């Protein structure tokens, strides 16, 4: 299936972080997440299943978290993972649904200089 652009957001918290910090990487996407069990109120027919199946969080092309998702997740899902900042670069979230839609959303990683300990 052709790529359909879905509204998605990738956030890194806290907003200010340094090399060596562990941050929370959050991902939210507008997606219907239909289970294939609900009826359309207007037609009375069962709505076909349409849900995200796979999500991959990567840094500079190297996956650091992979998720297998099922249809029981709510519409417009939200996911978050922790990640240790090693250097500047880009975090990318790739996701595919059961109908073959593939999407990507990225966020630049711009850490401050590493923290130094005082002797």
C-alpha atoms as one frame of an Amber mdcrd trajectory, in Angstrom:
protein
   0.000   0.000   0.000   1.170   3.521  -0.691   2.470   5.579   2.168  -0.241
   7.689   3.773   0.957  10.623   5.831  -0.418  10.391   9.348  -0.042  13.157
  11.890   2.555  12.049  14.380   4.736  13.638  17.056   8.067  12.575  18.565
   9.097  14.387  21.765  12.148  14.152  23.975  11.846  15.031  27.676  13.305
  16.755  29.476  13.792  19.394  26.787  17.344  20.104  27.964  19.648  17.108
  28.264  23.332  16.275  28.040  25.369  13.377  26.678  24.965  10.530  29.170
  21.458  11.536  30.286  18.552   9.128  30.064  15.571  10.780  28.399  11.977
   9.808  27.697  11.221   9.531  23.975   7.464   9.828  23.384   5.598   9.049
  20.185   1.952   9.800  19.406   0.139   9.200  16.122  -3.362   9.835  14.823
  -4.588   6.410  13.780  -8.064   4.818  14.043  -6.814   1.543  15.571  -9.963
  -0.331  14.518 -10.228  -3.848  15.965 -12.461  -5.290  13.256 -15.135  -5.993
  15.863 -17.033  -2.666  16.026 -20.080  -1.816  13.961 -20.410   1.324  11.906
 -23.359   3.175  13.467 -24.583   4.482  10.103 -24.397   1.310   8.000 -24.594
  -1.377  10.686 -21.689  -3.206   9.027 -18.560  -4.306  10.859 -15.685  -1.831
  10.439 -12.646  -3.591   8.973  -9.588  -4.021  11.177  -7.065  -1.201  10.776
  -4.346  -0.918  13.414  -0.627  -0.319  13.851   1.334  -3.589  13.960   5.006
  -2.659  14.228   6.888   0.298  15.702  10.667   0.747  15.634  12.569   3.471
  17.500  16.030   4.055  15.963  18.989   6.359  16.524  20.930   7.153  13.359
  19.482   4.047  11.679  20.258   1.654  14.562  17.096   0.302  16.239  17.020
   0.613  20.025  13.409  -0.475  20.643  10.999  -2.571  18.588   7.324  -3.019
  19.478   4.725  -5.464  18.213   1.306  -3.822  18.654  -2.149  -5.409  18.499
  -5.578  -4.061  17.672  -6.617  -3.665  21.320  -4.642  -0.391  21.674  -6.848
   2.737  21.702  -7.226   5.153  18.801  -4.486   7.787  18.455  -2.014   5.738
  20.515   0.822   7.086  22.660   4.063   5.192  23.315   7.168   6.153  25.279
  10.569   4.593  25.866  13.732   5.593  27.672  16.950   6.228  25.800  20.481
   7.122  26.924  21.840  10.049  24.921  25.292   9.179  23.549  25.757  11.947
  20.961  23.933  14.338  18.647  21.954  12.770  15.822  18.395  11.845  14.943
  15.808   9.573  16.545  13.414   8.052  14.036  10.167   6.193  14.680   8.976
   3.922  11.861   5.534   2.345  12.059   3.523   0.016   9.850  -0.126  -0.965
  10.113  -1.965  -4.152   9.160  -3.004  -2.661   5.796   0.606  -1.993   4.833
   0.701   1.766   5.530   4.261   2.779   6.392   5.158   6.063   8.068   8.214
   7.685   9.621   8.631  10.540  12.062  11.966  11.940  13.294  13.348  14.263
  15.964  16.832  15.768  16.095  18.892  14.996  19.189  20.859  18.051  20.293
  22.511  17.367  23.661  24.477  19.867  25.682  28.074  19.010  26.499  28.568
  16.060  28.845  28.341  16.710  32.552  31.664  16.803  34.362  32.204  15.834
  37.963  34.130  18.153  40.247  37.047  16.509  42.040
